[in-house]
Amino acid sequence: MNNDLRERLRQLGVHKGASQLKPAPQTRPRPGFEHESSKPVEYVRAPRLAQAAEPLWNIEHDTEDGPAYVRRTPYPLDHRHGGWALHDALARPPHTLARLNNDAAIDLRQALFLDTETTGLAGGSGTLVFLVGVGYFETATGHFVVDQFFLHEPGQEAAMLKALNERVAQHQTLITFNGRGFDVPLLETRFLMSRIPSGLSDLAHLDLLLPARRAWRTQLSSCSLGSLEYHMLDVRRDQQDIPGFIIPQLYRDYLADRNPADMQRVMYHNLHDVLSMVALVTRLSSSVDAPANLGEYLAAGQYYEEHGQLVEAEAAYSAALATESQVTTGAIPSIPYQRVLLRMAECLKRQNRRADAAPHWRKLAEAGDVDAWIELAKHYEWHDVDLPQALACAQAAASAARDRLTRDEINHRINRLQRKMA
């Protein structure tokens, strides 16, 4: 290439090799809005600071394996996180808290809220837990305290786990968000690999993800903690927060250069996860006492059904149907509304009130539910003894059926009805 051509390309910004290329920005959808837009949201990493203003820990906890590093952050009980003060959780009636925990009693004054940050999201024996945030009420001092156990060096893992164990031993109940599937199994693996008996297995465990899904899966496409913060808790984090997917890389960077700036952001993220779990307990408990939308009424009705309280279940389902009672004649009900119709019809059927269940089956059938057509055919054949109506419902079911086995069963019913009518 001659010098004139090389100079012209340089002026146009063309360079040899890939060294001059700028890396593509990292993108992730906003939590809770993955379904609303396919356009990626650009995540801009904050400038790295030479020194962070606040130390990463303010307590050195001595253990027989060396020091463990802890940042302790106390909050007054009237501190507000989102739409609730921290002490609002303590004021919730015991029976509503028990409903969240399969009817097992919970004393929040003896509970430990726990969240972890790790070197990977897949788990496994090669994944380190480098930050464990635990929150607990200290009613004697009027505070909610968050202790964050930080793994400054991977070789200090045993010290961190022993210090964590001492805190765990002071509580009776563990409260997590998806901890049953991720945080606790991963911590148990680290305890096992360090040959330290874990105290976590001694605690009763409430995983808030399960009651959250029961209450809100009909209205939210995602029940991640970020989605619940935005839609249910009125929590808005500031720009110091970071998305969880980048946290493992930030810890690897910290081990390489010991710059604490990005670790401060990880600490912030973990701290607010713990605070959000306290607000979530309050919000979930209030949904038990005073359901406010279709999903919460549906969750209440299912709870009553599971406990044989069919009258209470029917009342909850009726209230749920009333929240979307403006469905116009002939319109296809929404999927959440269809779920309530199904539960209401089953609840009435269990009370031998098939005539009351029939209108609900009819709405489901008109929305294309094959099983609802079959239930109507059974009702008209055996209870109303209206064979032409039963035959019409069975034929509609056959038309709506998609698999051969179901169609064969329905055709058997049709042939029987035709013989009876003849």
N, C-alpha and C positions, 0 to 999 in steps of 0.2 A: 504494500500500500504506500503510495507516495505521500510526501509530507503535506502537500496542499489538501488532499482528500482527508487525511487524518485530522488536520486542523479544522476543516469544515464540519466533520462529524463531532469533534469535541465541542464546537460552538453550538451544535444542535442538541447537545446533551447525551450523545451516544458514547458509551464506554465499553471497553473490552472486558469480558468476564462478568461475574455476578457480584463482585465486591461492592459496587456502587448502588446496588438495588436496595430500596427501603423495604423492610419487612412489612407484610400485610398486617393491618390491625386485627387484634383478637376480638371476636364478636360472640355474643351470647344474647338470647332473648331475655327480656325483663321477666323476673320471677312472677309466675302467675298469669302471664299473658302470652305463653307459648302458642296458644291456639288462635290468637287474635290477629297476628300478622306474621308473615314469613320474612319481612324485612329485618335484617340483623341490626342490633343496637351496638354501636361501637363502644368498646371499653377502653378508656384511655388511662394508662397507668400513671399514677401521680409521680411527680419528680422525687427522686430519692434524696433524703435529707442527710447531711453529714452526721448529725447527731440528733436523736430524738429528745424532746424536752423532758419527757417522763421516763424513768427507768422501767425496764421490762419487768422487774420484780421489786418488791419492797420488804419481803420477808425471806430470810434464809433459814429453812427448817432443817435442823440437824438430825440425821439418821445414822445408823451404824454403817451404812454404805456411802456416807458423805452427805453434802448439803443438797437439799431440794429447794428449788426457787419458786416462790409463790408471789403473785400480785393479789393483794386483798383490796377490794373496793366495797365500802359500806354505803348503803342508801337508806335514808329515813323512810319509814313505812308509808309516808304520804307521798313519796316520789311517784310521779305518773309516768307510765310507759304506755304510749298509745292512749286509748280511751279509759284506762283504769289506773287507779293507785295500787301500789303493791299490797297494801293492807286489805284491799277489797277481797282478795282470795281468802284471807283468814275469816272474813265475815260470811262466807258462803255456808249454807246449812249442811250439816254432815251427810244427810241422806242424798243430796244432789252430788256431793263428791263421791260417795259410794257408788252411785249409778255409773260414774265414769270408770269405775274399777271393778266391774262385775259384782257389784254389791258388797265388796270388801271395804271395811271402814278405812278412812284415810285421816290422819292427823297432820295437817300441813306444818305444824310447829315441829314435827319430827321428820319432815321430808327433806330430801336432798335432790335438787334439780341438777341434772348433769348433761353436759354437751362436750364433744371432743373435736379436735382438729388433728388431721393425720397426714402422713406422707403419701397417701393414695386413697382413692375412693372404692377400690375393688376389695379391700380387706386382704386377709391372708397373713401368713407368718412373716412375710417380708415388709409389712406395713407398720411403721412406727406411729404411736400416739404421742405427739410432741406437745400438745396442749390439752389440758382437761379443765374445763370450767365447771365449778359446782356452786350452787347458790342455796342458801338456807336462811330461815327466819331466826333472828335473835330477839325475841320479844322482850327479854329482860332489859336490853339496851335500846329497844325500839328501832331496830335496823333489819334490813335484809342485806346479807353479806354475800359477795361473790368472791370466791377464791379461785385463782387461775394458776394451776400447776404447770410450769413451763420447763421443757426439756432443753436446757441450754447446750448440753452435749449428749449425743446418743449413749455414751458410756455411763451417764448418770441416770439411766432409766430405772434401775433398782431403787435408788434413793427417792425418785419421784413417786414410784408406785407405793413404796412404804409410807411416805407422807400422805398420799391419797388414801391409803387404807386406814390410817388413823382418823381421818375425817369421816370416812364411810362408817366406821364403827360407832360413831356418835348419833346415827340416824336409824330410822325404822323402815322408811319407804323411799324408793328410788323413783324419780319422775324424769322421763326423757321424751324426746320426739324422734321416733324411729330408732330408739335405742335398743329395742328388742331384736331388730334385724341387723343393726350395724354397730353402734357404740359399745354396747355391753359385750357381745361376742369378741370384738376386737380387743377390748381391755382384758377380758378373761384370757385370751391368747398371750398377751404380753405378760400377765401375771404368771401364767404357766411357764413361759419360756425363761422368766427370771427366777423360777422356783420359789415364788412367793404365794402363799395361800390368799386367795381373793376374798374380801369381805362382801363383794357385791351380791353373791349368791344368797347371802343371809337376809337380804332386804326384799320386802314386797315390791313389785315393780308395776308402775302405771306408765304405759306407753301412750302418749297423747295423740299419736297419729291415728290410732284405731277409733276412738270416739269422734275425732275430727272428721274422719271419712264418713262415719255413720251420719253425722249431722249435716254435712255440707257437700257430699259428693254429687248430689242431684243438681246443685247450682254452680259448682266450680269445676272447671276442667282439670285443675291441679289442686291438691291439698298439701303442697309443699309448705314449709314454714314461711317462706317468703310470700307465697300467695295468700296464706291466712293472715299474715301481718297486714298486707295491703287491703284485703277485702273485708276482714272480720275484726281486726284489732286496732285499725287506724294508726298503725305504726309507720312512720316515715324515717328511714335512716338517712344520715347525712352523707356527704361525699367521702368521708373517711372510710366508709364500708367498702368491701370488695366482694366479688362473686366467689363462691366456694370453690369453683373448679381451679382457680389460680393459686389457692393456698398452699398445696404441696410444693409448687415451684418456688414460692416465696420463702419457705423454710429451707429449701436446698440453697437458695441464694444467701440466706442468713448464715448457714454453716460455712459458706465459702468466704464471705467478706465481713461478717459480724456487724453489718450495718443494721441498726435496730428499727429504722424508719418503717419499713414494710411490715415488720413484726408488730408494730403498734397498731396497724390496721387490722391484722389478724386478731389481735387481742380485742379490739373494738367489735369485730364481727362475732367472736365467741361470746363476749360479754352480753351483747344484745340478744343472741340466741337464748341465753339463760333467762334474761328478763322477759323475753317474749313468751317463754313457757309459763311463767307466773301469770301473765295477762291471759294466756290461752286457757288456763285452769278456770279463771274467773268467767271468761266468755262461755266456755263449754258448760259450766255449772249453771249459768243463767239460762242457757238454752234448754236445760232440763226443767227448771222451775217455770219459765215463761217462754215457750217456743214462739219465735217471731216470724217464721217463714215455712214454706212447704217442706223443705228438707228436715227442719228441726221437729216439726209435727210428725213426719214420717218416722224419724228415729225414735220419738217417744212412743208412737203406736207399736212399733216393732218390739220395743222393750216390754211394753205391757203384754203383747201377745206371747212373747217368750216366757212370761211369768204367769200365763193363764188368766190375766186380767182383761177379759174380752170386752167388757163394758167400757173400761177406760181406753182400751185400744180403739174401739169404735169412735169414741168421742174425739180422740186425737186425729184419726183419719178424716172424720167429718170436718174438723177445723182445717186440716190440710187442704181438703177439696174446696173449702170456702175461700181459701187464699187465691184460687185460680178459677173462681166460679163464673167468670165472665166469658168462658169459652162459648163461642157462638154455635148455634145449632148447625150440624153438618161439618163443622171444622174438626180436623184431626187433633186430639189432645196432645200436649207436649209429652215427651218421654217421662219426665219426673211425675207429671200428672197421671200418666198411665200406670206408673209404679204404685201410686197411692190407690188408684182404682182397683188394681189387682189385690193389694193387701186388704182393702175394705171388703171386696167380694169374698175373699177367703175367710176373713174374720166373721162375716155374716153367715157363711156356709158352715163354719164350725159351731154356730149357734142354731143350726137347723132353720135358718131364715133365708132359704133359697129365693123366695119370691122377692125379698128385699135386695138380694144380691143380683138378681137378673138385670136391672137397669145398668148396673156397673159393668157386668159382662157384655151387655149390648154395646156400650160405648167402646169397650176394648175391642170387641169383634169388628165394629165398624172402622176401627183403626188398623185392622188387618191381623188381629191376634187369633191364630187358629185355635188355641186352647180355649179361648173365650167362646168361640162358636161351638166347640164340643160341649162345654159346660152348659150352654143354652140348650143344645140338643138333648142332653141328659135331663135337664130340668123340665122341658116340655114333654119328654117321653114318659118320665117316671113320676113327676110330681103334679104338673098341670094336666097331664094326660091329653095333650094337644098334639096328636100325631102329625098332622100336616105342618104345623109350626116346627116340630122336632125335625121332620124331614127337610124342610127348607134350611134350617140351621146346619144340619149335617151336610147338605149339598154345598152350602156356602163355605163350610170348613174344608171340604174336598177341593174346592176351587182355590182356596188360599194356601193349601198345604204345599210345601216345597220338596219334601222328601218322600220316597216311594213307600217306606214302611208306614209313615203316618197316613198316607193316602189309602193304603190297603186296609188299615184299621177303620178308617172313616167309611170306606166303601162297604165293609162288613156291616157297619151300623146302618148304612143306607139300605142295604138289601134286607136286613131284618125289619126295618121300619116299613118298607114296601110290602113285605109279606104280612105284617100285622095289619096294615091298612086294607089289604086285599081280603 
